[in-house]
Amino acid sequence: MENTPEQWYKSLPILTRIGLTVIFGITVLVQLEILNPQLIFLNWPLIINKLQVWRLLTPVFFFGTFSFQFLFQMYFFTSFSSKLEQNDVFSQPGDYLFFLLTVILLLAVISLVLAWPSGFPMLGPSMVFAILYYWSRCEPYAALSFFSFSIKGYQFPFALIFFQLLIGGNIWMDILGLAAGHIYYFLADVVPKEYGYSLIKTPRFFHTFMAKYTAGGGGGGGNRPAQPPPQRFGGGGQRLGGN
């Protein structure tokens, strides 16, 4: 079957497809100077004093203007968000939406702590890293190839951070995403298994809302597909996180 861009786009899971569309649309508006990015940056004083609550959500949809770094980020987002959205851990329709919204809120709060009093203005790269990190906890032994080195899924986030250090990059956006992803992992996976109770649970209305848009009523997209061949990363020397 011919693999066209349209077919690839339609094959993406629904929330990954919506996220990619919103990110691309916002980037186009900013690139054409129709939208002022200052209106979508995270700014806690404006959220609290001016009730500009949309700023809790919009920072994760902006990665800067079009560049090779933007394409690099979009590759990671579509690849790992698709894998995670279809993972069995998100078996109910609203689970992945709840995960995304929870991580977005965690990023905004942790960002406030690290960059008082406004927070980091753009959280897109951190959101990608949080998705990547949680995927690495869900599929810790998935085979990957990173610059010709064979590594496992659980090693991949740390390999990326180490690579950032080697090229003199800014690792704070990656660490922010790792922190948010790990907090969610601890609350959603570790606490129920180790202590026998759940601290966070997807509200029912998330399932009701998403069931209208997901085939078969499940968020995992049915049975997990066969294990793909190891993915290869490397070559361009571009940073996953940071500006």
Rosetta blueprint (number, residue, H / E / L):
1 M L
2 E L
3 N L
4 T L
5 P H
6 E H
7 Q H
8 W H
9 Y H
10 K H
11 S H
12 L L
13 P L
14 I H
15 L H
16 T H
17 R H
18 I H
19 G H
20 L H
21 T H
22 V H
23 I H
24 F H
25 G H
26 I H
27 T H
28 V H
29 L H
30 V H
31 Q H
32 L L
33 E L
34 I L
35 L L
36 N L
37 P H
38 Q H
39 L H
40 I L
41 F L
42 L L
43 N L
44 W H
45 P H
46 L H
47 I H
48 I H
49 N H
50 K L
51 L L
52 Q L
53 V H
54 W H
55 R H
56 L H
57 L L
58 T H
59 P H
60 V H
61 F H
62 F L
63 F L
64 G L
65 T L
66 F L
67 S L
68 F H
69 Q H
70 F H
71 L H
72 F H
73 Q H
74 M H
75 Y H
76 F H
77 F H
78 T H
79 S H
80 F H
81 S H
82 S H
83 K H
84 L H
85 E H
86 Q L
87 N L
88 D H
89 V H
90 F H
91 S L
92 Q L
93 P L
94 G L
95 D H
96 Y H
97 L H
98 F H
99 F H
100 L H
101 L H
102 T H
103 V H
104 I H
105 L H
106 L H
107 L H
108 A H
109 V H
110 I H
111 S H
112 L H
113 V H
114 L H
115 A L
116 W L
117 P L
118 S L
119 G L
120 F L
121 P L
122 M L
123 L L
124 G H
125 P H
126 S H
127 M H
128 V H
129 F H
130 A H
131 I H
132 L H
133 Y H
134 Y H
135 W H
136 S H
137 R H
138 C H
139 E L
140 P L
141 Y L
142 A L
143 A E
144 L E
145 S E
146 F E
147 F L
148 S L
149 F E
150 S E
151 I E
152 K E
153 G H
154 Y H
155 Q H
156 F H
157 P H
158 F H
159 A H
160 L H
161 I H
162 F H
163 F H
164 Q H
165 L H
166 L H
167 I L
168 G L
169 G L
170 N L
171 I L
172 W H
173 M H
174 D H
175 I H
176 L H
177 G H
178 L H
179 A H
180 A H
181 G H
182 H H
183 I H
184 Y H
185 Y H
186 F H
187 L H
188 A H
189 D H
190 V H
191 V H
192 P H
193 K H
194 E H
195 Y H
196 G L
197 Y L
198 S L
199 L L
200 I L
201 K L
202 T L
203 P L
204 R H
205 F H
206 F H
207 H H
208 T H
209 F H
210 M H
211 A H
212 K L
213 Y L
214 T L
215 A H
216 G H
217 G H
218 G L
219 G L
220 G L
221 G L
222 G L
223 N L
224 R L
225 P L
226 A L
227 Q L
228 P L
229 P L
230 P L
231 Q E
232 R E
233 F E
234 G L
235 G L
236 G L
237 G L
238 Q L
239 R L
240 L L
241 G L
242 G L
243 N L
